[in-house]
Amino acid sequence: MKPAFVVLTDLSGAAESALTYTTRLAAHLQGRLVLLHVYLNVNALIQPEAVLATTAGQLASRRQLRADLCLQAEMLAVPADAELSLDTLTMAVRGAVQRHQPLLLALGREQPHAPLNLGWLIPHRTVSVLRTARYPLLVVPEGCAETELPHRIMVAADGYSFSLTPPSLALGNLLLALQPTTSVVHVASQAHGPSHADVALESVRRTGLFGTITSSSLYEVREETAANGILLAASELHTQLIVLLARPHSFLSGLFHRSVTAQVLRLSAVPVLVLPTN
């Protein structure tokens, strides 16, 4: 069976960026795409009682959305299916994962200047996906300028050992096919003293996912907060893809919206791949 990539889409510009980027990855593996739209009744966010009634207008809207999704799927350069779900995001993602066993889930991140800026939902979406499926999640910024496959990857790792979940490890074939040059980035807030960067390097090397990792792969940033250090390193290394390691407490905690992951997702100029860990 062709490897699957599920793209969460609302047919917006941000979703288009995610779809374009993910299509490139799927084509490289001769894979297939699933376009998943979770139907959101915006009125129900303002008037909760509206969710109890389905109007003729809503039915027509759903039909049009389904037709637009199918048309978009037909025009892609790889095999693709379109799905419209009336479930919650959590249930829709869980169902898609069970049906398709994808390599990853992908979504777009709106630019702050977008007329309907849903950027504030990115942490919520991410935590919902991670709680639901603990699946790799690719977040692509709207207007992403990358026109080639990512070959310069950086993995942000702290000074604590980790192990990846089975779905994260399943990305091995994709990363092997990309043949990336990988930098392991470690950020330390202090200017001097031990930083445990060696632990970060060894933990990333032990996964076997990111090609050859040597001592020269380590890139350390000092006297910066974790999020700022990661973004600074990405710029200095001309990174094409940032890989973040999401520990269970990152998405089970109510403080997720203030986490390093959330900050990088909101501000990164390049795609970010979030890998759940144990």
C-alpha positions as CSV (number, residue, x, y, z in Angstrom):
1,M,0.0,0.0,0.0
2,K,1.2,3.5,-0.8
3,P,2.3,5.5,2.3
4,A,-0.4,8.0,3.2
5,F,-0.1,11.7,4.3
6,V,-3.2,13.3,5.8
7,V,-3.5,17.0,5.2
8,L,-6.0,18.9,7.4
9,T,-7.5,21.5,5.1
10,D,-10.0,24.3,5.1
11,L,-9.2,25.4,1.5
12,S,-7.4,28.5,2.8
13,G,-4.1,29.9,1.7
14,A,-2.4,28.4,4.7
15,A,-3.9,25.0,3.9
16,E,-2.8,25.3,0.3
17,S,0.8,25.9,1.4
18,A,0.6,22.7,3.6
19,L,-0.9,20.8,0.7
20,T,1.8,21.9,-1.8
21,Y,4.6,21.0,0.6
22,T,3.1,17.7,1.6
23,T,2.4,16.7,-2.0
24,R,6.1,17.1,-2.7
25,L,6.9,14.7,0.1
26,A,4.3,12.2,-1.0
27,A,5.5,12.2,-4.6
28,H,9.1,11.5,-3.4
29,L,7.9,8.3,-1.7
30,Q,5.3,7.5,-4.4
31,G,2.7,8.0,-1.7
32,R,-0.9,9.2,-1.6
33,L,-2.7,12.1,0.1
34,V,-5.9,12.4,2.1
35,L,-7.5,15.8,2.2
36,L,-9.4,16.0,5.5
37,H,-11.8,18.9,6.1
38,V,-13.4,19.1,9.6
39,Y,-16.6,21.0,9.0
40,L,-16.8,23.9,11.4
41,N,-20.0,25.8,11.9
42,V,-18.6,29.2,12.7
43,N,-22.0,30.4,14.0
44,A,-21.9,27.7,16.6
45,L,-18.8,29.3,18.1
46,I,-20.8,32.4,18.7
47,Q,-24.2,30.8,19.3
48,P,-23.7,27.3,20.8
49,E,-27.4,26.5,20.3
50,A,-26.9,26.8,16.6
51,V,-25.1,23.5,16.5
52,L,-28.5,21.8,17.2
53,A,-30.0,22.9,14.0
54,T,-28.9,22.0,10.5
55,T,-30.2,24.5,7.9
56,A,-30.6,24.1,4.2
57,G,-27.8,26.6,3.8
58,Q,-25.4,24.5,5.9
59,L,-26.3,21.4,3.8
60,A,-25.6,23.3,0.7
61,S,-22.3,24.6,2.2
62,R,-21.3,21.0,3.0
63,R,-22.1,19.8,-0.5
64,Q,-20.0,22.6,-2.1
65,L,-17.1,22.0,0.3
66,R,-17.1,18.3,-0.6
67,A,-17.2,19.1,-4.3
68,D,-14.3,21.6,-3.9
69,L,-12.3,19.1,-2.0
70,C,-12.8,16.4,-4.6
71,L,-11.9,18.8,-7.4
72,Q,-8.7,19.8,-5.6
73,A,-7.8,16.1,-5.0
74,E,-8.3,15.3,-8.6
75,M,-5.9,18.0,-9.7
76,L,-3.0,16.9,-7.5
77,A,0.1,15.2,-8.9
78,V,-0.3,12.2,-6.6
79,P,-3.2,9.9,-5.9
80,A,-5.5,11.7,-3.4
81,D,-8.8,11.2,-1.6
82,A,-11.0,13.9,-0.1
83,E,-12.9,13.5,3.2
84,L,-15.3,15.9,4.9
85,S,-16.0,15.1,8.6
86,L,-18.8,16.5,10.8
87,D,-17.0,15.2,13.9
88,T,-14.9,17.2,16.3
89,L,-11.3,17.6,15.4
90,T,-10.3,15.0,17.9
91,M,-12.7,12.4,16.5
92,A,-11.9,13.3,12.9
93,V,-8.2,12.9,13.4
94,R,-8.6,9.6,15.3
95,G,-10.8,8.2,12.5
96,A,-8.3,9.3,9.8
97,V,-5.4,7.7,11.6
98,Q,-7.3,4.5,12.1
99,R,-8.4,4.3,8.4
100,H,-5.2,5.4,6.7
101,Q,-2.3,4.8,9.1
102,P,-0.5,7.8,7.7
103,L,3.1,8.7,8.0
104,L,2.2,12.1,9.3
105,L,-0.5,14.7,9.7
106,A,-0.1,18.1,8.1
107,L,-1.7,21.5,8.5
108,G,-1.0,25.1,7.5
109,R,-0.3,28.0,9.8
110,E,-2.0,31.3,8.9
111,Q,0.0,34.5,8.7
112,P,-0.9,37.1,11.3
113,H,-2.2,39.5,8.7
114,A,-4.8,37.1,7.3
115,P,-8.3,38.5,7.4
116,L,-9.5,35.6,9.6
117,N,-6.4,34.9,11.6
118,L,-6.7,31.5,13.3
119,G,-3.1,31.4,14.3
120,W,-4.2,31.3,17.9
121,L,-5.7,27.9,17.2
122,I,-2.4,26.3,16.2
123,P,-1.4,25.2,19.8
124,H,-5.0,24.0,20.3
125,R,-4.9,22.0,17.1
126,T,-1.5,20.6,17.8
127,V,-2.4,19.5,21.3
128,S,-5.6,17.9,20.1
129,V,-3.7,15.9,17.4
130,L,-1.0,14.8,19.8
131,R,-3.5,13.9,22.5
132,T,-5.6,12.0,20.1
133,A,-3.1,10.0,18.1
134,R,0.4,10.9,19.3
135,Y,1.3,11.2,15.6
136,P,3.9,13.2,13.8
137,L,2.6,16.6,12.9
138,L,3.9,18.8,10.1
139,V,3.0,22.5,10.4
140,V,3.7,24.6,7.3
141,P,3.6,28.4,7.4
142,E,1.4,30.2,4.9
143,G,3.3,31.3,1.8
144,C,6.2,28.9,2.5
145,A,8.9,29.7,0.0
146,E,10.5,26.3,-0.2
147,T,10.3,24.8,-3.7
148,E,12.5,21.7,-3.1
149,L,12.6,18.8,-0.7
150,P,14.1,19.6,2.7
151,H,17.8,18.5,2.8
152,R,19.0,20.8,5.6
153,I,17.2,19.6,8.7
154,M,17.8,20.7,12.3
155,V,16.7,18.7,15.3
156,A,16.2,20.7,18.5
157,A,17.0,18.6,21.5
158,D,17.4,19.4,25.2
159,G,19.8,17.8,27.6
160,Y,17.5,14.9,28.5
161,S,17.4,11.5,26.9
162,F,14.3,10.5,25.0
163,S,12.8,7.7,22.9
164,L,10.5,8.2,20.0
165,T,7.0,6.7,19.7
166,P,6.4,4.0,17.1
167,P,4.6,6.5,14.7
168,S,7.5,8.8,14.9
169,L,10.0,6.0,14.2
170,A,7.8,5.0,11.2
171,L,9.1,8.2,9.5
172,G,12.4,6.5,8.9
173,N,11.7,5.7,5.3
174,L,10.8,9.2,4.5
175,L,13.8,10.7,6.2
176,L,16.1,8.1,4.6
177,A,14.7,9.0,1.2
178,L,15.5,12.7,1.8
179,Q,19.1,12.0,2.7
180,P,19.3,15.1,4.8
181,T,22.2,16.9,6.3
182,T,21.2,17.1,10.0
183,S,22.3,19.6,12.7
184,V,21.4,18.9,16.3
185,V,20.7,22.2,18.0
186,H,21.0,22.6,21.7
187,V,20.1,25.8,23.5
188,A,21.6,26.8,26.9
189,S,20.5,29.9,28.8
190,Q,23.8,30.3,30.6
191,A,27.0,31.6,28.9
192,H,29.4,29.1,30.5
193,G,29.5,25.7,32.2
194,P,28.1,22.3,31.3
195,S,25.0,22.3,29.1
196,H,24.4,18.5,28.5
197,A,24.6,19.1,24.8
198,D,26.4,15.8,24.5
199,V,23.3,14.0,25.8
200,A,21.2,15.8,23.2
201,L,23.5,14.7,20.4
202,E,23.6,11.1,21.5
203,S,19.9,10.9,21.9
204,V,19.3,12.1,18.4
205,R,22.0,9.9,17.0
206,R,20.5,6.8,18.7
207,T,17.1,7.2,16.9
208,G,18.8,6.3,13.6
209,L,16.3,8.6,11.8
210,F,18.4,11.5,10.7
211,G,21.3,10.1,8.7
212,T,24.9,10.3,9.9
213,I,25.3,12.2,13.2
214,T,28.8,13.1,14.4
215,S,30.2,15.5,16.9
216,S,30.4,18.1,14.1
217,S,26.6,17.9,13.8
218,L,26.1,19.7,17.1
219,Y,25.2,23.4,17.0
220,E,24.9,25.0,20.4
221,V,23.3,28.4,21.2
222,R,24.1,30.1,24.5
223,E,22.4,32.8,26.4
224,E,19.1,32.5,24.7
225,T,15.7,31.2,25.7
226,A,14.9,27.8,24.1
227,A,12.4,29.1,21.5
228,N,14.5,32.1,20.5
229,G,17.6,29.9,20.3
230,I,15.9,27.4,18.1
231,L,14.7,30.1,15.7
232,L,18.1,31.8,15.7
233,A,19.9,28.5,14.9
234,A,17.4,27.8,12.1
235,S,18.2,31.2,10.5
236,E,22.0,30.8,10.9
237,L,22.0,27.2,9.5
238,H,19.6,28.1,6.6
239,T,17.4,25.2,7.9
240,Q,14.7,23.9,5.6
241,L,12.9,21.9,8.2
242,I,12.8,22.2,12.0
243,V,12.2,19.0,14.0
244,L,10.8,19.4,17.5
245,L,10.5,16.6,20.0
246,A,7.2,16.7,21.9
247,R,7.4,15.1,25.3
248,P,4.2,13.9,26.9
249,H,4.0,16.8,29.4
250,S,4.2,19.2,26.5
251,F,0.8,18.3,25.2
252,L,-0.9,16.9,28.4
253,S,-0.2,20.1,30.3
254,G,-2.6,23.0,30.4
255,L,0.5,25.2,29.9
256,F,1.0,24.0,26.3
257,H,0.1,27.4,24.8
258,R,3.2,28.8,26.5
259,S,5.5,25.9,25.6
260,V,8.6,26.1,23.4
261,T,6.8,24.0,20.8
262,A,3.9,26.5,20.6
263,Q,6.3,29.5,20.3
264,V,8.3,27.9,17.5
265,L,5.2,26.8,15.6
266,R,3.8,30.4,15.7
267,L,7.0,32.1,14.6
268,S,9.0,29.7,12.4
269,A,9.5,30.9,8.8
270,V,10.1,27.2,7.7
271,P,8.0,24.1,8.2
272,V,8.1,22.4,11.6
273,L,7.8,18.6,12.2
274,V,6.7,17.7,15.7
275,L,7.6,14.2,16.8
276,P,6.0,12.7,19.9
277,T,8.4,11.0,22.3
278,N,7.9,8.7,25.2
